[in-house]
C-alpha cells in the first residue's frame, strides 16, 4: 500500500473517462477508500486523546488528490497545507509512518516532532504539510523554479484551500510563475467554508480566475468526481510540461467534518452535509461506476474494504506501540548542513 501511486512517465498521456482501465478505476477506489478509512481512524484516535494539537481531516475531498496524483510522475513535487494526511497517502507514504507522526511517536515521518500539520518525505518528493495559511504557495513555486532550472521535466503540484487564495503571497507567486513560465499546477481545493466562513461571504469573483491578471489559465472542475479530476489533470499537466507555464485548477469539493477536530461546524446545517454525502460522495460515485459497468462485483469491493481496514488497523497499532521521541531529539534536525 505504500508503493508510489503516481503514473510512470510513459503513462502520463491525456485520457478521457471512457479510457480509464479497470485497473485504474479499482486503484482510484482503493486509494480514496484508504484515505477515508485512515481519516476515520485518526478521528477516533483524536477522540481517545492519542492525537494532540490540531487535526484537520480530509473526509469528503478524497477525489481531488487521488485524481491529481494520477497524472503526476515520480519526480514531480507535491506541497500542501495542514489538511495533508490524504496527500501523503496519495503520494505513497507509508500509513504507519503518517499515523505514528499524528500520535507524536518516534516512528513518524518527522520523528514525532511535527504532528499532523508538519511532516515530509524527501523520498516521495512530498514537502509538507504547512501550518501557516498560504505559506506553501511560494514554497511550491520555488520547487517549480528548481525543475525549470534543472531542466528535469518535473513540475510542482501546489495545493491550497479557498481561504488561502486571498493571501497576498499567493499573488506574488502567481506573478513570478507567469513571468518565468514555471512548471507549476496550482490546485485550489474549494470546500466552500475555509476555516468557517463561506466562500460567498469571503471571496469576490470566481476563484479559478484569480490568475487572469497574470495570463494564467484557470479552470473549474467537479472535485467530487475522481474521473473528472483525473481527466482535467491529465490535460493541464501535459500543457504545463510542454513549457507553457502555470495553470490553476479550482476543485469544487466539500469536507464533511469541521475545519479541524475542534470545530463544531455550526455555520452550516446537518441537512446540507447529508445532502452532499448522499448525492455527491466521491467514493460512492465511483462505486456505482464500478458496479454498473460490471468492472467488479460487490464481493470484490468488500474484499478491498477489508484489505484497507487491515492496513489502517496495522497503522493505528504501530502508532500506539512506537516509542515516544527521546528528549534529545529536541536538538536534532534544527539546521541542515549544506
C-alpha positions as CSV (number, residue, x, y, z in Angstrom):
1,X,0.0,0.0,0.0
2,X,3.0,2.3,0.5
3,X,4.2,2.0,-3.1
4,X,4.2,5.0,-5.3
5,X,0.7,5.9,-6.6
6,X,1.8,8.2,-9.4
7,X,1.9,7.1,-13.0
8,X,5.3,6.2,-14.5
9,X,6.5,8.6,-17.2
10,X,5.2,6.5,-20.1
11,X,1.6,6.6,-18.8
12,X,1.0,10.4,-18.4
13,X,-0.8,10.9,-21.8
14,X,-4.2,12.5,-21.6
15,X,-7.1,10.1,-21.4
16,X,-10.9,10.5,-21.3
17,X,-13.1,9.0,-18.6
18,X,-14.1,6.3,-21.1
19,X,-10.4,5.3,-21.5
20,X,-9.9,4.6,-17.8
21,X,-8.9,1.0,-17.4
22,X,-10.5,-1.4,-14.9
23,X,-7.1,-1.4,-13.1
24,X,-7.2,2.4,-12.9
25,X,-10.8,2.5,-11.6
26,X,-10.1,-0.1,-8.9
27,X,-6.8,1.8,-8.0
28,X,-8.6,5.1,-7.5
29,X,-11.4,3.4,-5.5
30,X,-8.8,1.7,-3.2
31,X,-6.8,4.9,-2.7
32,X,-9.8,7.0,-1.9
33,X,-11.1,4.4,0.5
34,X,-7.7,4.2,2.2
35,X,-7.8,7.9,2.8
36,X,-11.4,7.8,4.1
37,X,-10.7,4.9,6.5
38,X,-7.4,6.4,7.6
39,X,-9.1,9.7,8.5
40,X,-11.9,8.0,10.3
41,X,-9.4,6.1,12.4
42,X,-7.4,9.3,13.0
43,X,-10.6,11.0,14.2
44,X,-11.2,8.0,16.6
45,X,-7.6,8.3,18.0
46,X,-8.0,12.0,18.4
47,X,-11.2,11.4,20.4
48,X,-9.3,9.0,22.6
49,X,-6.7,11.6,23.4
50,X,-4.0,9.7,21.5
51,X,-3.6,12.5,18.9
52,X,-2.9,16.0,20.3
53,X,-2.8,19.5,18.8
54,X,-4.7,20.4,15.6
55,X,-6.0,17.7,13.3
56,X,-7.7,18.5,10.0
57,X,-9.4,15.6,8.3
58,X,-9.8,15.2,4.6
59,X,-13.1,13.2,4.6
60,X,-15.1,14.1,1.5
61,X,-12.3,15.6,-0.5
62,X,-10.5,12.3,-1.5
63,X,-11.2,12.6,-5.2
64,X,-9.1,15.7,-5.6
65,X,-5.8,14.4,-4.5
66,X,-6.3,10.9,-6.0
67,X,-7.2,12.3,-9.4
68,X,-4.4,14.9,-9.4
69,X,-1.7,12.5,-8.3
70,X,-2.7,10.0,-11.0
71,X,-1.4,12.5,-13.6
72,X,2.0,13.1,-11.9
73,X,5.3,11.4,-12.3
74,X,7.7,10.2,-9.6
75,X,10.0,13.2,-9.9
76,X,7.2,15.8,-9.5
77,X,6.9,17.6,-6.2
78,X,3.9,18.0,-4.0
79,X,3.2,20.6,-1.3
80,X,0.1,21.4,0.5
81,X,-1.5,23.0,3.6
82,X,-2.2,21.5,7.0
83,X,-5.1,19.3,5.7
84,X,-2.5,16.9,4.5
85,X,-2.9,13.3,5.5
86,X,-4.7,12.4,2.3
87,X,-2.0,13.9,0.2
88,X,0.7,11.9,2.0
89,X,-1.1,8.7,1.4
90,X,-1.8,9.5,-2.3
91,X,2.0,10.2,-2.7
92,X,2.7,6.7,-1.5
93,X,3.9,7.5,2.0
94,X,3.5,4.6,4.5
95,X,0.3,4.8,6.5
96,X,2.2,3.6,9.6
97,X,4.7,6.5,9.4
98,X,1.9,9.0,8.9
99,X,-0.2,7.7,11.8
100,X,2.8,7.5,14.1
101,X,3.5,11.1,13.4
102,X,-0.1,12.0,14.3
103,X,0.5,10.3,17.7
104,X,3.8,12.0,18.1
105,X,5.9,8.8,18.1
106,X,9.4,8.1,17.0
107,X,8.3,6.0,14.0
108,X,6.6,9.0,12.5
109,X,7.8,10.8,9.3
110,X,9.1,13.7,11.4
111,X,10.2,11.5,14.2
112,X,7.2,12.5,16.3
113,X,8.2,16.2,16.3
114,X,5.9,17.6,13.6
115,X,2.5,16.1,14.3
116,X,-0.5,16.4,11.9
117,X,0.5,19.6,10.2
118,X,4.2,19.2,9.6
119,X,5.6,16.0,8.0
120,X,7.6,15.5,5.0
121,X,9.1,12.8,2.7
122,X,12.0,13.6,0.6
123,X,11.8,10.1,-0.8
124,X,8.3,10.7,-2.2
125,X,9.0,14.4,-3.0
126,X,6.4,15.5,-0.5
127,X,7.3,18.8,1.0
128,X,4.6,19.3,3.7
129,X,2.2,19.9,5.4
130,X,2.3,23.7,6.4
131,X,0.5,25.2,9.3
132,X,0.6,28.9,8.0
133,X,-2.2,29.6,5.7
134,X,-0.9,30.1,2.1
135,X,2.8,29.6,3.1
136,X,3.1,26.5,0.8
137,X,2.3,28.5,-2.3
138,X,5.5,30.5,-2.6
139,X,7.5,27.4,-1.5
140,X,5.8,25.3,-4.1
141,X,6.5,28.0,-6.7
142,X,10.2,27.7,-5.7
143,X,10.1,24.0,-6.2
144,X,8.8,24.6,-9.7
145,X,11.7,27.0,-10.3
146,X,14.1,24.2,-9.4
147,X,12.6,22.0,-12.0
148,X,12.9,24.7,-14.7
149,X,16.5,25.4,-13.6
150,X,17.5,21.7,-13.7
151,X,15.5,21.0,-16.9
152,X,14.3,17.7,-15.5
153,X,10.8,17.7,-17.0
154,X,9.3,17.8,-13.5
155,X,6.6,20.0,-12.1
156,X,5.3,21.2,-8.8
157,X,1.7,20.5,-7.6
158,X,0.7,23.1,-5.1
159,X,-2.5,22.5,-3.2
160,X,-4.2,25.3,-1.2
161,X,-7.7,26.0,0.1
162,X,-10.3,28.6,-0.8
163,X,-9.3,30.5,2.4
164,X,-5.6,30.7,1.4
165,X,-6.4,32.1,-2.1
166,X,-7.0,35.5,-0.6
167,X,-3.4,35.7,0.8
168,X,-1.0,38.3,-0.7
169,X,1.9,35.9,-1.1
170,X,-0.3,33.8,-3.4
171,X,-0.4,36.6,-6.0
172,X,3.3,37.3,-5.7
173,X,3.8,33.6,-6.5
174,X,1.4,33.8,-9.5
175,X,3.3,36.8,-10.9
176,X,6.7,35.1,-10.7
177,X,5.3,31.8,-12.0
178,X,3.8,33.6,-15.0
179,X,6.8,35.8,-15.7
180,X,9.2,32.8,-15.8
181,X,6.7,30.3,-17.1
182,X,7.3,27.9,-14.2
183,X,6.1,24.3,-14.4
184,X,3.5,24.6,-11.5
185,X,0.0,23.3,-11.1
186,X,-2.0,25.4,-8.5
187,X,-4.8,23.3,-7.1
188,X,-7.4,25.3,-5.2
189,X,-9.4,22.8,-3.0
190,X,-12.6,24.9,-2.7
191,X,-14.5,23.1,0.1
192,X,-16.8,26.2,0.4
193,X,-16.1,27.2,4.0
194,X,-12.3,27.9,4.5
195,X,-11.9,27.9,8.3
196,X,-15.6,28.6,8.9
197,X,-16.7,31.4,6.7
198,X,-18.5,30.6,3.4
199,X,-16.8,31.4,0.2
200,X,-19.7,33.7,-0.8
201,X,-19.0,35.9,2.2
202,X,-15.3,36.0,1.9
203,X,-14.2,35.8,-1.7
204,X,-15.3,38.0,-4.6
205,X,-15.5,36.5,-8.1
206,X,-14.6,33.0,-9.3
207,X,-11.5,31.5,-7.7
208,X,-10.2,29.8,-10.8
209,X,-10.0,33.2,-12.5
210,X,-7.7,34.7,-9.9
211,X,-4.7,34.2,-12.2
212,X,-6.3,36.0,-15.1
213,X,-4.3,39.3,-14.5
214,X,-1.1,37.3,-15.0
215,X,-2.3,35.4,-18.0
216,X,-2.6,32.1,-16.1
217,X,-5.3,29.8,-17.4
218,X,-7.8,28.8,-14.8
219,X,-10.5,26.1,-14.9
220,X,-13.2,24.8,-12.6
221,X,-13.6,21.1,-12.0
222,X,-16.0,18.9,-10.2
223,X,-13.8,17.8,-7.3
224,X,-16.2,15.2,-6.1
225,X,-15.7,13.1,-9.2
226,X,-12.2,11.4,-9.4
227,X,-12.5,10.7,-13.1
228,X,-13.3,14.3,-13.9
229,X,-10.4,15.4,-11.8
230,X,-8.0,12.9,-13.4
231,X,-9.1,14.0,-16.9
232,X,-8.5,17.7,-16.1
233,X,-5.2,16.9,-14.5
234,X,-4.0,14.8,-17.5
235,X,-4.8,17.6,-19.9
236,X,-3.3,20.5,-18.0
237,X,-0.3,18.7,-16.6
238,X,0.6,17.9,-20.3
239,X,0.2,21.6,-21.1
240,X,2.5,22.6,-18.2
241,X,5.1,20.0,-19.1
242,X,5.2,21.4,-22.6
243,X,6.7,24.6,-21.3
244,X,3.5,26.8,-21.3
245,X,3.8,27.9,-17.7
246,X,1.4,27.6,-14.7
247,X,-2.2,26.6,-14.6
248,X,-4.9,27.0,-11.9
249,X,-7.5,24.3,-11.3
250,X,-10.3,25.1,-8.9
251,X,-11.7,21.9,-7.4
252,X,-15.3,22.3,-6.2
253,X,-15.2,19.9,-3.3
254,X,-16.7,19.5,0.2
255,X,-15.4,18.5,3.6
256,X,-17.9,16.5,5.8
257,X,-16.2,17.3,9.1
258,X,-15.4,20.7,10.6
259,X,-12.4,22.7,9.7
260,X,-10.5,20.8,12.4
261,X,-11.4,18.3,15.1
262,X,-12.3,21.2,17.4
263,X,-14.7,22.8,15.0
264,X,-18.4,22.0,15.6
265,X,-19.2,23.5,12.1
266,X,-22.3,25.3,13.2
267,X,-22.1,27.7,10.2
268,X,-23.8,25.1,8.0
269,X,-26.8,22.7,8.5
270,X,-26.7,19.0,9.0
271,X,-29.1,18.7,6.1
272,X,-26.6,20.3,3.8
273,X,-23.9,17.9,4.8
274,X,-26.2,14.9,4.5
275,X,-27.3,16.1,1.0
276,X,-23.7,16.2,-0.1
277,X,-22.9,12.8,1.4
278,X,-26.0,11.2,-0.3
279,X,-25.7,12.8,-3.7
280,X,-22.0,13.6,-4.3
281,X,-19.8,11.3,-2.2
282,X,-16.7,10.6,-4.4
283,X,-16.3,7.0,-3.2
284,X,-20.0,6.1,-3.6
285,X,-20.0,7.7,-7.0
286,X,-17.0,5.6,-8.2
287,X,-18.5,2.5,-6.6
288,X,-21.6,3.0,-8.8
289,X,-19.4,3.3,-11.9
290,X,-17.6,0.1,-11.0
291,X,-20.7,-1.9,-10.3
292,X,-22.9,-0.6,-13.1
293,X,-20.1,-1.1,-15.6
294,X,-19.5,-4.6,-14.3
295,X,-15.9,-3.9,-13.6
296,X,-16.1,-5.6,-10.2
297,X,-18.6,-7.4,-8.1
298,X,-19.9,-6.4,-4.6
299,X,-17.8,-9.2,-3.1
300,X,-14.6,-7.8,-4.7
301,X,-15.4,-4.3,-3.3
302,X,-16.0,-5.8,0.2
303,X,-12.6,-7.5,-0.1
304,X,-10.9,-4.2,-0.9
305,X,-12.6,-2.7,2.1
306,X,-11.3,-5.5,4.3
307,X,-7.8,-5.1,3.0
308,X,-7.9,-1.3,3.5
309,X,-9.2,-1.6,7.0
310,X,-6.4,-4.1,7.8
311,X,-3.8,-1.6,6.6
312,X,-5.3,1.2,8.7
313,X,-5.6,-1.1,11.8
314,X,-2.0,-2.0,11.4
315,X,-1.0,1.7,11.1
316,X,-3.0,2.5,14.3
317,X,-1.4,-0.3,16.2
318,X,2.1,0.8,15.1
319,X,1.3,4.4,16.0
320,X,0.4,3.4,19.6
321,X,3.3,1.0,20.1
322,X,6.0,3.1,18.6
323,X,8.1,4.7,21.4
324,X,7.9,8.4,22.1
325,X,10.9,10.5,20.9
326,X,13.9,10.8,23.1
327,X,14.1,14.3,24.7
328,X,17.5,14.7,23.0
329,X,15.6,14.9,19.6
330,X,14.7,18.5,20.5
331,X,18.2,19.4,19.3
332,X,18.3,17.4,16.1
333,X,17.1,18.5,12.6
334,X,17.3,22.2,13.6
335,X,19.8,23.0,10.8
336,X,20.6,21.3,7.6
337,X,24.2,21.0,6.5
338,X,24.7,22.5,3.0
